[in-house]
Amino acid sequence: MFKTKKIILITGGSGALGSNIRKLVKCHAPDSKELDITDYKKCVNAVGKYNPDIVIHCAGWTDVLAAEKEKTKCWSVNVSGTENMVRASKGKRFIYISTHYVFDGMTGNYKEDDVPNPVNFYSLTKLIGEAIVVQYQNTLIIRTGFKKDGSWEYEKAFVDQWTCSDFSSERAPDIIKASLMTTLKGVIHISGKRKTIYDLARRTSPNVGKISIESARVKLPRDVSLNSSKWKKLLSKQSRVKK
Ligand SMILES: NC(=O)c1ccc[n+]([C@@H]2O[C@H](COP(=O)([O-])OP(=O)(O)OC[C@H]3O[C@@H](n4cnc5c(N)ncnc54)[C@H](OP(=O)(O)O)[C@@H]3O)[C@@H](O)[C@H]2O)c1
């Protein structure tokens, strides 16, 4: 459990990442009825009520396939919702959970200053969310990848998609650490080791089947592995300071 005197407000607290963050640090996590991020007034009310030092914005439309058909709904959560939340946060430290999917996956090993080039609508909305957040002071954009804990959600997993994802419980501690590093701003990549989605799936579901990315019903980036050396350097600097 992380100990901090900072007051933390989290959106998306019922989600894969948010539920793990809630287990590790004391935070206010209003549900999506009380804090519907598509409603600006509700965002203002929540920030006023909880008076946070830090807002960790995990809420999002995350169904990549459905986003292609439900563009308006995906946009209203990922773009308008993010704008509402960062605006309502009024300069308080704001953490935006972005994704390795902002890249086109042609090369992998992406650094923070590599050029994004989203290949599907979900990824586009996450990148536009970044473009909004970066205009506000005191913000941090975390690009990362993770999957919901537990057994694999599907019968098969991609053998030809490379990722830096781990399970959300493995990613949550670093997200909290970065959120609490109050001088860290801008964009940071936080990820695990490069692996195929199939290898990740086999960790919890050894009998998962194999499938090619070519059979996906939405265009997906092939290699979205992130280069996290900036983050690793920061972590080792922090541990040297504590010794
Ligand atoms: N999963 C990944 O592979 C991945 C990778 C990189 C980055 N991300 C990003 O990380 C964040 C968290 O992802 P996740 O996988 O943990 O998400 P998730 O499990 O799909 O959960 C989504 C969360 O967003 C909330 N939400 C949706 N619409 C909302 C609205 N209008 N107002 C308030 N809350 C709303 C949901 O609340 P209710 O369901 O309770 O309504 C839920 O708590 C997202 O921003 C996502 O884009 C995800």
Ligand as a Chemical Component Dictionary entry (heavy atoms), coordinates in Angstrom:
data_LIG
# 
_chem_comp.id                   LIG 
_chem_comp.type                 NON-POLYMER 
_chem_comp.pdbx_formal_charge   0 
_chem_comp.three_letter_code    LIG 
# 
loop_
_chem_comp_atom.comp_id 
_chem_comp_atom.atom_id 
_chem_comp_atom.alt_atom_id 
_chem_comp_atom.type_symbol 
_chem_comp_atom.charge 
_chem_comp_atom.model_Cartn_x 
_chem_comp_atom.model_Cartn_y 
_chem_comp_atom.model_Cartn_z 
_chem_comp_atom.pdbx_ordinal 
LIG N1  N1  N 0  -6.837  -1.896 -21.334 1  
LIG C1  C1  C 0  -5.818  -1.558 -22.100 2  
LIG O1  O1  O 0  -5.257  -2.383 -22.847 3  
LIG C2  C2  C 0  -5.277  -0.155 -22.052 4  
LIG C3  C3  C 0  -4.000  0.066  -22.504 5  
LIG C4  C4  C 0  -3.471  1.343  -22.442 6  
LIG C5  C5  C 0  -4.251  2.383  -21.963 7  
LIG N2  N2  N 1  -5.522  2.150  -21.576 8  
LIG C6  C6  C 0  -6.275  3.284  -21.059 9  
LIG O2  O2  O 0  -6.312  3.151  -19.662 10 
LIG C7  C7  C 0  -7.549  3.618  -19.145 11 
LIG C8  C8  C 0  -8.181  2.516  -18.283 12 
LIG O3  O3  O 0  -8.375  1.377  -19.088 13 
LIG P1  P1  P 0  -9.106  0.072  -18.497 14 
LIG O4  O4  O 0  -8.779  -1.052 -19.400 15 
LIG O5  O5  O -1 -8.822  -0.025 -17.033 16 
LIG O6  O6  O 0  -10.614 0.479  -18.726 17 
LIG P2  P2  P 0  -11.921 -0.429 -18.531 18 
LIG O7  O7  O 0  -11.625 -1.624 -17.708 19 
LIG O8  O8  O 0  -12.537 -0.625 -19.871 20 
LIG O9  O9  O 0  -12.837 0.542  -17.666 21 
LIG C9  C9  C 0  -13.282 1.756  -18.210 22 
LIG C10 C10 C 0  -13.647 2.646  -17.077 23 
LIG O10 O10 O 0  -14.103 3.893  -17.608 24 
LIG C11 C11 C 0  -15.334 4.210  -16.954 25 
LIG N3  N3  N 0  -16.167 5.053  -17.821 26 
LIG C12 C12 C 0  -16.593 4.791  -19.075 27 
LIG N4  N4  N 0  -17.364 5.804  -19.514 28 
LIG C13 C13 C 0  -17.423 6.723  -18.513 29 
LIG C14 C14 C 0  -18.046 7.982  -18.343 30 
LIG N5  N5  N 0  -18.808 8.523  -19.298 31 
LIG N6  N6  N 0  -17.878 8.639  -17.163 32 
LIG C15 C15 C 0  -17.117 8.117  -16.181 33 
LIG N7  N7  N 0  -16.487 6.928  -16.271 34 
LIG C16 C16 C 0  -16.648 6.236  -17.428 35 
LIG C17 C17 C 0  -15.983 2.865  -16.675 36 
LIG O11 O11 O 0  -16.969 3.015  -15.667 37 
LIG P3  P3  P 0  -18.262 2.037  -15.573 38 
LIG O12 O12 O 0  -17.973 0.815  -16.413 39 
LIG O13 O13 O 0  -18.369 1.728  -14.109 40 
LIG O14 O14 O 0  -19.404 2.824  -16.110 41 
LIG C18 C18 C 0  -14.779 2.074  -16.208 42 
LIG O15 O15 O 0  -14.499 2.335  -14.852 43 
LIG C19 C19 C 0  -8.398  4.026  -20.361 44 
LIG O16 O16 O 0  -8.310  5.410  -20.528 45 
LIG C20 C20 C 0  -7.722  3.322  -21.525 46 
LIG O17 O17 O 0  -7.870  4.034  -22.724 47 
LIG C21 C21 C 0  -6.042  0.904  -21.583 48 
# 
loop_
_chem_comp_bond.comp_id 
_chem_comp_bond.atom_id_1 
_chem_comp_bond.atom_id_2 
_chem_comp_bond.value_order 
_chem_comp_bond.pdbx_ordinal 
LIG N1  C1  SING 1  
LIG C1  O1  DOUB 2  
LIG C1  C2  SING 3  
LIG C2  C3  SING 4  
LIG C2  C21 DOUB 5  
LIG C3  C4  DOUB 6  
LIG C4  C5  SING 7  
LIG C5  N2  DOUB 8  
LIG N2  C6  SING 9  
LIG N2  C21 SING 10 
LIG C6  O2  SING 11 
LIG C6  C20 SING 12 
LIG O2  C7  SING 13 
LIG C7  C8  SING 14 
LIG C7  C19 SING 15 
LIG C8  O3  SING 16 
LIG O3  P1  SING 17 
LIG P1  O4  DOUB 18 
LIG P1  O5  SING 19 
LIG P1  O6  SING 20 
LIG O6  P2  SING 21 
LIG P2  O7  DOUB 22 
LIG P2  O8  SING 23 
LIG P2  O9  SING 24 
LIG O9  C9  SING 25 
LIG C9  C10 SING 26 
LIG C10 O10 SING 27 
LIG C10 C18 SING 28 
LIG O10 C11 SING 29 
LIG C11 N3  SING 30 
LIG C11 C17 SING 31 
LIG N3  C12 SING 32 
LIG N3  C16 SING 33 
LIG C12 N4  DOUB 34 
LIG N4  C13 SING 35 
LIG C13 C14 SING 36 
LIG C13 C16 DOUB 37 
LIG C14 N5  SING 38 
LIG C14 N6  DOUB 39 
LIG N6  C15 SING 40 
LIG C15 N7  DOUB 41 
LIG N7  C16 SING 42 
LIG C17 O11 SING 43 
LIG C17 C18 SING 44 
LIG O11 P3  SING 45 
LIG P3  O12 DOUB 46 
LIG P3  O13 SING 47 
LIG P3  O14 SING 48 
LIG C18 O15 SING 49 
LIG C19 O16 SING 50 
LIG C19 C20 SING 51 
LIG C20 O17 SING 52 
# 
